[in-house]
């Protein structure tokens, strides 16, 4: 093997080794970073890891594109939820601005207040702004996708997760959230599921989670297949890294 080819292999090997995880790629603002008040009460999650993300938009307050305005929006949302709605805290687990940053709401370990019937079974991610027509900008969409992957990396969410929207989680006509612009953007994502809550009464053994899971599993594939694909991809990656490592050091 020529020296140039060896050098190229070595550069590629170092690039792969030094690649950042999804969590490391996100600009994350914790509660202290945006000046959150303490919750008035806390209910911890009991059914992790989750299988679902539910995507929202705020509608009001409006879009934000810089750090100062996004922090102001998150603070206003906490005020609306705690004071006006008398909730324990901001309802969402995480919020995302069009500055590309993720803001901690209730976080990974606490029950949300974002979608009735799903609050103990799905993470609520809310994009700040009104997206009834226009889609969120690329910074916001990229941040949402990375944070979704981060949840999987950290073990909060299953590898074969599903993405639905607020309007899908409730009976038809309940809400237009997260707006057509958001739906148009995320329905192209690989783990988006088109499940729609019918609004019909549940039987004794049914939950929205069980119905949604059965639908999405049929649409997107089984858990076993997802885990097999993940294992196969992981094995190929390890083999490739080993091959690059050998090429870099045998000569």
C-alpha positions as CSV (number, residue, x, y, z in Angstrom):
1,X,0.0,0.0,0.0
2,X,1.4,3.4,-1.0
3,X,2.4,5.9,1.7
4,X,-0.3,8.4,0.5
5,X,-3.0,5.8,0.9
6,X,-1.8,4.9,4.4
7,X,-1.8,8.5,5.4
8,X,-5.4,8.9,4.0
9,X,-6.5,5.8,6.0
10,X,-4.9,7.3,9.2
11,X,-6.6,10.7,8.7
12,X,-9.9,9.0,8.2
13,X,-9.3,6.8,11.2
14,X,-8.6,9.8,13.4
15,X,-11.7,11.6,12.0
16,X,-13.9,8.7,12.9
17,X,-12.4,8.2,16.4
18,X,-12.7,11.9,17.2
19,X,-16.3,12.3,15.9
20,X,-18.6,13.8,18.4
21,X,-21.7,12.0,19.7
22,X,-25.1,13.6,19.1
23,X,-25.3,14.9,22.6
24,X,-21.9,16.6,22.2
25,X,-23.0,18.3,19.0
26,X,-26.0,20.0,20.6
27,X,-25.7,23.4,22.2
28,X,-27.7,22.7,25.4
29,X,-28.9,25.2,27.9
30,X,-29.8,23.8,31.3
31,X,-32.4,25.2,33.7
32,X,-29.9,27.4,35.5
33,X,-28.7,28.7,32.1
34,X,-32.1,30.2,31.3
35,X,-33.0,31.2,34.8
36,X,-35.8,28.7,35.5
37,X,-37.8,28.8,38.7
38,X,-38.0,25.7,40.8
39,X,-41.0,23.4,40.1
40,X,-43.8,23.5,42.7
41,X,-43.8,19.7,42.7
42,X,-42.0,16.9,40.9
43,X,-43.3,13.6,39.5
44,X,-40.6,11.3,38.3
45,X,-41.0,9.1,35.3
46,X,-41.5,5.4,35.9
47,X,-41.6,3.7,32.5
48,X,-38.3,4.5,30.9
49,X,-36.8,4.0,28.3
50,X,-39.6,5.6,26.2
51,X,-40.6,4.7,22.7
52,X,-42.2,8.0,21.7
53,X,-41.3,11.6,21.1
54,X,-44.2,14.1,20.7
55,X,-43.3,17.3,18.8
56,X,-45.0,20.6,19.6
57,X,-44.8,24.3,18.7
58,X,-45.5,27.1,21.1
59,X,-47.6,29.2,18.6
60,X,-47.2,31.9,21.2
61,X,-44.8,33.3,22.2
62,X,-43.4,33.8,18.7
63,X,-40.2,32.6,17.0
64,X,-36.8,33.4,18.4
65,X,-33.5,33.6,16.6
66,X,-30.9,34.7,19.1
67,X,-29.9,33.7,22.7
68,X,-31.5,36.6,24.5
69,X,-34.9,36.4,22.8
70,X,-35.0,32.6,23.2
71,X,-34.3,32.7,26.9
72,X,-37.1,35.4,27.2
73,X,-39.5,33.0,25.4
74,X,-38.7,30.0,27.6
75,X,-39.1,32.2,30.7
76,X,-42.4,33.4,29.4
77,X,-43.6,29.9,28.7
78,X,-42.7,28.8,32.2
79,X,-44.7,31.8,33.5
80,X,-47.7,30.8,31.4
81,X,-47.6,27.2,32.5
82,X,-46.9,27.8,36.2
83,X,-49.0,30.9,36.8
84,X,-51.8,30.9,34.2
85,X,-52.2,27.1,34.0
86,X,-51.2,26.5,37.6
87,X,-49.0,23.6,36.5
88,X,-46.0,22.5,38.5
89,X,-43.5,23.7,35.8
90,X,-43.0,24.3,32.1
91,X,-44.9,21.5,30.5
92,X,-42.4,20.3,27.9
93,X,-39.3,18.2,28.5
94,X,-37.2,20.3,26.2
95,X,-37.7,23.4,24.0
96,X,-35.8,24.3,20.9
97,X,-35.1,27.8,19.5
98,X,-34.3,28.8,15.9
99,X,-30.9,29.8,17.2
100,X,-30.2,26.1,17.2
101,X,-30.1,25.6,21.0
102,X,-32.0,23.1,23.2
103,X,-33.4,24.4,26.4
104,X,-34.1,22.1,29.4
105,X,-37.7,22.0,30.5
106,X,-38.6,19.1,32.7
107,X,-35.6,17.1,31.5
108,X,-35.2,13.4,30.9
109,X,-36.4,12.1,34.3
110,X,-39.6,14.0,35.1
111,X,-43.2,13.5,34.0
112,X,-44.3,16.1,31.5
113,X,-47.5,18.1,31.0
114,X,-47.6,18.4,27.2
115,X,-50.0,15.8,25.8
116,X,-52.9,14.2,27.8
117,X,-52.6,10.5,27.8
118,X,-48.9,10.6,26.9
119,X,-47.3,12.5,29.7
120,X,-45.8,9.5,31.4
121,X,-45.0,7.7,28.2
122,X,-43.4,10.2,25.7
123,X,-41.0,13.0,25.7
124,X,-42.4,16.4,24.6
125,X,-40.1,18.5,22.5
126,X,-41.4,22.0,21.7
127,X,-40.0,24.2,18.9
128,X,-40.5,27.9,19.9
129,X,-42.6,29.8,17.4
130,X,-45.6,29.7,15.1
131,X,-45.3,27.1,12.4
132,X,-48.8,26.9,11.1
133,X,-47.5,27.8,7.6
134,X,-43.7,28.1,7.5
135,X,-41.5,25.3,8.7
136,X,-38.9,25.8,11.5
137,X,-35.5,26.8,10.2
138,X,-32.7,24.3,9.6
139,X,-30.9,25.2,12.8
140,X,-34.0,24.2,14.9
141,X,-34.7,21.0,12.9
142,X,-31.1,19.9,13.2
143,X,-31.1,20.5,16.9
144,X,-34.3,18.5,17.3
145,X,-32.9,15.6,15.4
146,X,-29.6,15.6,17.3
147,X,-31.5,15.8,20.6
148,X,-33.7,12.9,19.6
149,X,-30.6,10.9,18.9
150,X,-29.0,12.0,22.2
151,X,-31.9,10.5,24.1
152,X,-31.2,7.2,22.4
153,X,-27.4,7.5,23.2
154,X,-28.1,8.1,26.8
155,X,-30.6,5.3,27.2
156,X,-33.6,7.4,27.9
157,X,-35.3,6.3,24.6
158,X,-35.4,3.0,22.8
159,X,-33.5,2.5,19.6
160,X,-36.7,1.8,17.7
161,X,-38.4,5.0,18.8
162,X,-41.3,6.7,17.1
163,X,-42.0,10.4,16.4
164,X,-45.5,11.8,16.3
165,X,-46.9,15.3,16.7
166,X,-49.2,16.8,19.4
167,X,-52.2,16.8,17.0
168,X,-51.7,13.1,16.3
169,X,-51.6,12.2,20.0
170,X,-55.1,13.7,20.6
171,X,-58.5,13.2,19.0
172,X,-59.0,14.8,15.5
173,X,-59.6,18.5,15.8
174,X,-58.2,18.8,19.4
175,X,-55.3,21.0,18.3
176,X,-53.4,22.1,15.2
177,X,-50.1,21.9,17.1
178,X,-47.3,21.8,15.9
179,X,-48.5,23.5,12.8
180,X,-48.5,22.3,9.2
181,X,-45.0,23.7,8.6
182,X,-43.6,21.5,11.3
183,X,-45.5,18.4,10.1
184,X,-44.3,18.9,6.6
185,X,-40.7,19.0,7.8
186,X,-40.7,16.0,10.2
187,X,-42.9,13.6,8.2
188,X,-39.9,13.0,6.0
189,X,-37.8,11.7,9.0
190,X,-37.2,8.0,9.1
191,X,-38.8,7.4,12.5
192,X,-41.9,9.5,11.9
193,X,-45.1,7.6,12.4
194,X,-48.4,8.6,10.9
195,X,-50.5,7.2,13.8
196,X,-53.6,9.3,14.7
197,X,-55.6,9.1,17.9
198,X,-59.1,8.2,16.8
199,X,-60.7,9.8,19.8
200,X,-62.7,6.7,20.5
201,X,-63.1,5.4,24.1
202,X,-60.4,2.9,25.2
203,X,-61.2,-0.6,26.3
204,X,-60.1,-1.8,29.7
205,X,-56.7,-3.1,28.5
206,X,-56.0,-0.3,26.0
207,X,-53.9,2.8,26.4
208,X,-52.9,5.4,23.8
209,X,-49.4,4.1,24.2
210,X,-50.3,0.5,23.4
211,X,-52.5,1.5,20.4
212,X,-49.9,3.9,19.0
213,X,-47.1,1.4,19.6
214,X,-48.9,-1.4,17.7
215,X,-49.6,0.9,14.8
216,X,-46.1,2.3,14.5
217,X,-44.5,-1.1,14.9
218,X,-46.5,-2.3,11.9
219,X,-45.6,0.8,9.9
220,X,-42.0,1.1,10.7
221,X,-40.9,-2.4,11.6
222,X,-40.4,-4.6,14.7
223,X,-38.2,-4.0,17.7
224,X,-36.2,-7.1,16.8
225,X,-35.5,-5.8,13.3
226,X,-34.5,-2.4,14.6
227,X,-32.1,-3.9,17.1
228,X,-30.7,-6.3,14.5
229,X,-30.0,-3.4,12.1
230,X,-28.4,-1.4,14.9
231,X,-26.2,-4.4,15.9
232,X,-25.2,-5.0,12.3
233,X,-24.3,-1.3,11.7
234,X,-22.4,-1.3,15.0
235,X,-20.4,-4.4,14.1
236,X,-19.5,-3.0,10.6
237,X,-18.3,0.2,12.3
238,X,-16.1,-1.7,14.7
239,X,-14.7,-3.8,11.9
240,X,-14.0,-0.7,9.8
241,X,-12.3,1.1,12.7
242,X,-10.1,-2.0,13.4
243,X,-9.1,-2.2,9.7
244,X,-8.1,1.5,9.7
245,X,-6.2,1.0,12.9
246,X,-4.2,-1.9,11.4
247,X,-3.5,0.0,8.2
248,X,-2.2,3.0,10.2
249,X,0.3,1.0,12.3
250,X,1.4,-2.1,10.4
251,X,3.8,-0.1,8.2
